[in-house]
Amino acid sequence: MRGVLEAHARDEAWVPDVIAGKTMDEVGETWKGDLLGDDPIGNYDRLHDLATTAVSKPIADGQIAHLSYGDFPVATFLQHTSFYRGFQAPLLAKLMGIPFAMSDTLIDLLWDAVEPQVEELRAIHVFGPPVEVPDDSNRETVLLGMTGFWRP
């Protein structure tokens, strides 16, 4: 579980730099190593608050996010980040052993945003390979399978 939290903390940590238009080379080693320390929740919350502040500020039209997989408009970066968050929720719940189901609204929003571009997103490694799901799967499971996030 700590590894999952660490991955999310690292993702949060990069947001202000990406929103500011910095490249990976400019950021360098800033976000390497243990970001959680002896206070995992507190340190995650601090990084989350900084990311939230960054995305709450006005973003200039045409502002570019320099990502590991290419340069994209900041709006596209935020969409990719939202996908990551949305698709991690079922995994986190499973790891914690708690029941979880995406809301119909979330499923619809993710489906409408992802399905038309799933192959392009897979090509830039936003999503992994699809995972085959049972024939009688509900729409959430099909969505998770399409994006490589479904686990039996």
C-alpha positions in Angstrom: 0.0 0.0 0.0 2.8 2.4 0.8 4.1 1.9 -2.8 0.8 3.0 -4.2 0.7 6.0 -1.9 4.2 6.8 -2.9 3.3 6.7 -6.6 0.3 9.0 -6.0 2.6 11.4 -3.9 5.1 11.5 -6.8 2.3 12.3 -9.2 1.0 15.1 -7.0 4.5 16.5 -6.5 5.0 17.0 -10.2 1.8 18.9 -10.8 2.9 22.4 -9.8 6.1 22.0 -11.9 4.2 20.7 -14.9 1.6 23.5 -14.6 4.4 26.0 -14.4 5.7 24.7 -17.8 8.9 23.1 -16.4 10.6 20.3 -18.3 11.8 17.1 -16.6 15.4 18.3 -17.0 14.6 21.5 -15.2 13.0 19.7 -12.3 15.8 17.1 -12.2 16.0 14.9 -9.2 13.7 17.0 -7.0 11.0 14.3 -6.8 13.2 11.2 -6.5 13.5 9.2 -3.3 11.1 8.8 -0.4 8.5 11.6 -0.5 6.4 10.2 2.4 9.0 9.9 5.2 7.8 9.2 8.7 4.5 11.0 8.1 3.1 9.4 4.9 -0.4 10.8 5.2 0.8 14.3 6.2 3.4 14.4 3.5 0.9 13.2 0.9 -1.6 15.8 2.0 1.0 18.5 1.7 1.9 17.5 -1.8 -1.8 17.2 -2.7 -2.5 20.7 -1.3 0.3 22.2 -3.5 -1.0 20.4 -6.6 -4.6 21.6 -5.8 -3.3 25.2 -5.5 -1.5 24.9 -8.8 -4.5 23.7 -10.8 -6.8 26.2 -9.1 -4.9 29.1 -10.6 -5.7 30.4 -14.1 -3.9 28.5 -16.9 -2.8 30.5 -20.0 -4.3 29.4 -23.3 -1.9 27.3 -25.2 0.2 26.6 -22.1 2.2 23.4 -22.7 2.9 20.5 -20.2 6.2 18.8 -20.8 5.5 15.2 -19.9 7.7 12.1 -20.1 5.7 10.9 -23.1 5.6 14.2 -25.0 4.5 17.8 -24.9 0.7 18.4 -24.6 -1.6 21.2 -23.7 -2.0 21.6 -20.0 -5.7 20.6 -20.4 -4.6 17.3 -21.9 -2.2 16.7 -19.0 -5.1 17.4 -16.5 -7.3 14.9 -18.4 -4.6 12.2 -18.3 -4.1 12.9 -14.6 -7.9 12.6 -14.1 -7.8 9.2 -15.9 -5.0 8.0 -13.6 -7.0 9.0 -10.5 -10.3 7.6 -11.7 -8.8 4.2 -12.7 -6.7 3.9 -9.6 -9.7 4.1 -7.2 -10.9 0.5 -7.8 -7.3 -0.7 -7.4 -6.8 1.1 -4.1 -10.1 -0.2 -2.8 -9.1 -3.7 -3.7 -5.8 -3.3 -2.0 -7.5 -2.1 1.1 -10.1 -4.8 1.0 -13.0 -2.4 0.9 -16.0 -2.7 -1.5 -16.0 -0.1 -4.2 -18.0 0.7 -7.4 -17.6 3.7 -9.6 -20.7 5.8 -9.9 -22.7 5.6 -13.1 -21.8 9.3 -13.7 -18.1 8.6 -13.4 -18.3 5.5 -15.6 -20.1 7.6 -18.3 -17.7 10.5 -18.1 -14.6 8.2 -18.3 -16.1 6.1 -21.0 -17.0 9.1 -23.2 -13.5 10.6 -22.7 -11.5 7.4 -23.0 -13.2 5.2 -25.5 -12.7 7.4 -28.6 -9.0 7.8 -27.9 -8.0 4.6 -26.0 -5.6 3.4 -28.7 -3.8 6.7 -28.9 -3.6 6.8 -25.1 -2.3 3.3 -25.0 0.4 4.2 -27.6 1.8 6.9 -25.2 1.5 4.6 -22.2 -1.3 6.4 -20.4 -3.0 2.9 -20.4 -1.5 -0.5 -20.6 -2.7 -3.3 -22.8 -6.4 -4.3 -22.6 -7.4 -7.0 -20.2 -10.0 -9.6 -21.3 -13.1 -9.5 -19.1 -15.9 -12.0 -18.7 -18.6 -11.8 -21.4 -21.3 -10.9 -18.8 -19.3 -8.0 -17.4 -20.9 -4.7 -16.4 -19.9 -1.4 -18.0 -17.4 -0.6 -15.2 -15.6 -3.9 -15.7 -15.5 -3.4 -19.5 -14.1 0.1 -19.0 -11.4 -1.2 -16.6 -10.6 -4.0 -19.0 -10.4 -1.6 -22.0 -7.8 0.5 -20.1 -5.8 -2.4 -18.6 -6.9 -1.7 -15.0 -9.3 -4.7 -14.5 -8.1 -7.5 -12.2 -10.1 -10.6 -11.6 
